Amino acid sequence: MLPGLGHLDDPAAPRLCAATPPAESAEAVGRASARGDVFKVQLALAAGVLPFAFTWVVNRAAWIGYVVFANGVVFHVGVALDAPFTRLAYLWDVSWNVALCIYVNVATHWQPGTALLTALSAAAWLLKKRLAKWWFLVHIVMVQWLLCLLLYVFESRRA
């Protein structure tokens, strides 16, 4: 099972495109609500990567933000729509994110601050699911936006 994607392995978990039981059953209402929650949460996560698309403001030659933005939107919108490629998109997105975090940490001018905040972000990513209902807000603020801030710091010096 992939971290954060347990619902993709659980056949009983709500699926956005799956057929639902008759609407009169309480189980059907619960599943529809859960599907709607997955959709909303994943769209919020997709919107959370929007700041990465604007790294060109501090550096016209910036490219890392575009990669993170595109991969994040494809993955999170894919999960929201229950697309069949979400496993591959997850591995692609996480692999790029890890590689780019390593690159920025090695090449940045702002150390040890970048390393400490990257470690904090990684810890938040690993522990976020323990927060139940609000895990996605932790992901947006402590993972997406914190790493985006570090990217802006990195790109500002490269300009």
C-alpha positions in Angstrom: 0.0 0.0 0.0 1.3 3.4 -0.9 1.3 6.1 1.9 -1.7 8.3 1.7 -3.3 6.1 -0.9 -4.8 3.4 1.3 -8.2 4.2 -0.2 -6.9 2.9 -3.6 -6.2 -0.5 -2.2 -9.3 -0.9 -0.1 -12.2 -2.4 -2.2 -14.7 -1.2 0.4 -13.4 2.4 0.2 -15.5 4.9 -1.7 -14.6 5.4 -5.3 -15.7 8.5 -7.3 -16.6 6.6 -10.4 -17.9 3.3 -8.8 -21.5 2.4 -9.1 -23.4 3.1 -5.9 -26.1 1.2 -4.1 -29.7 2.6 -4.2 -29.9 6.1 -2.8 -32.3 5.1 0.0 -29.8 3.1 1.9 -27.8 4.8 4.7 -24.7 3.1 3.3 -25.2 4.7 -0.1 -25.5 8.1 1.5 -22.3 7.6 3.5 -20.4 6.4 0.4 -21.6 9.4 -1.7 -20.5 11.7 1.1 -17.1 10.1 1.4 -16.6 10.3 -2.4 -17.5 13.9 -2.3 -15.0 14.4 0.5 -12.2 12.7 -1.4 -13.0 14.9 -4.4 -13.0 18.1 -2.4 -9.8 17.2 -0.5 -7.9 16.3 -3.6 -9.0 19.5 -5.4 -7.8 21.5 -2.4 -4.5 19.6 -2.6 -4.3 20.3 -6.4 -4.9 24.0 -5.6 -2.2 23.9 -3.0 0.5 23.5 -5.6 -0.6 26.7 -7.5 2.1 28.8 -5.9 4.8 26.6 -7.6 3.5 27.9 -10.9 4.6 31.4 -10.1 8.3 30.9 -9.3 9.1 32.6 -12.5 8.2 35.9 -10.7 11.5 35.7 -8.8 13.5 34.0 -11.6 12.5 34.0 -15.3 14.6 30.9 -15.9 12.9 28.9 -13.1 11.7 25.5 -14.1 11.4 23.4 -10.9 8.1 25.1 -9.9 6.5 24.1 -13.2 7.5 20.5 -12.8 6.1 20.3 -9.2 3.0 22.2 -10.3 2.2 19.9 -13.3 3.0 16.7 -11.4 0.9 17.7 -8.4 -2.1 18.7 -10.5 -2.0 15.5 -12.5 -1.8 13.4 -9.4 -4.3 15.2 -7.2 -6.9 15.8 -9.9 -6.4 12.1 -11.0 -7.2 10.9 -7.5 -10.2 13.3 -7.3 -11.6 11.9 -10.6 -10.6 8.3 -9.6 -8.4 8.0 -12.7 -6.8 4.6 -13.4 -3.3 6.1 -13.5 -3.1 7.4 -9.9 -0.6 4.8 -8.7 1.8 5.7 -11.5 1.2 9.4 -11.0 1.8 9.0 -7.3 5.2 7.3 -7.9 6.1 9.9 -10.6 5.1 12.9 -8.4 6.9 11.7 -5.2 10.0 10.6 -7.1 10.3 14.0 -8.7 9.6 15.8 -5.5 12.3 13.9 -3.6 14.8 14.4 -6.4 14.1 18.1 -6.6 14.2 18.5 -2.8 17.7 16.9 -2.8 18.8 19.1 -5.7 17.6 22.3 -4.0 19.1 21.3 -0.7 22.5 20.6 -2.4 22.5 23.8 -4.5 20.9 26.4 -2.3 22.7 29.3 -0.7 20.5 29.1 2.5 21.8 26.3 4.7 21.2 25.0 7.3 17.8 26.6 7.1 16.7 24.8 3.9 17.8 21.4 5.3 16.0 21.9 8.6 12.7 23.1 7.0 12.9 20.3 4.4 13.3 17.8 7.3 10.3 19.4 9.0 8.3 19.1 5.8 9.3 15.4 5.3 8.2 14.7 8.9 4.9 16.4 8.3 4.5 14.3 5.1 5.2 11.1 7.0 3.0 11.9 10.0 0.0 13.8 8.4 -2.4 10.8 8.2 -2.3 10.5 12.0 -4.3 13.8 12.1 -7.5 12.1 10.7 -9.9 14.7 9.2 -7.5 17.6 8.8 -4.5 15.8 7.4 -4.8 17.6 4.0 -4.4 21.0 5.6 -1.2 19.9 7.2 -0.1 18.6 3.7 -0.9 21.9 2.1 0.7 24.2 4.7 3.6 22.1 6.0 4.6 20.2 2.8 3.4 22.1 -0.3 3.7 25.6 0.9 6.8 25.2 3.1 8.7 23.5 0.2 7.4 26.2 -2.1 8.8 28.9 0.2 12.2 27.1 0.1 12.0 27.0 -3.7 11.3 30.8 -3.8 14.4 31.4 -1.6 16.4 29.1 -3.9 15.2 30.7 -7.1 15.6 34.3 -5.8 19.4 33.8 -5.5 19.7 32.1 -8.9 18.0 35.0 -10.7 
